[in-house]
Amino acid sequence: MQEDRRRDVLKRLSYIEGHVAGIRKMVEEDKYCVDILRQTYAVRKSLEKLERIVLEGHLRTCVPDGIKGNREEAVIQELVQLYDIAGNR
């Protein structure tokens, strides 16, 4: 993973971790369900953004390197697996 992308991913993970801790506190304090759900939605969106960043980096670096390194079939299988995972959410 490229260094600038790694920093962005780590920053987003810290944000997500803090947000999840906040949701835990809301549950412990018996906050209004709709407010909790709004926060879980925000975390889900943050995770989706993080996934897009990691996937884009993978497609721009690891995939071309794998194909150039004669790992075409393995690269294709990994992408198919990711597609299956994303489709089964």
MOBEL-V732634 format. One record per helix or strand of 3 or more residues. SS is the DSSP state (H for helix, E for strand). FROM is the first residue (numbers start at 1). TO is the last residue. Records with the same first field share a line. If there is no record, write none. Layout:
# MOBEL-V732634
SS: FROM-TO / FROM-TO
This chain:
# MOBEL-V732634
H: 3-28 / 33-68 / 72-87
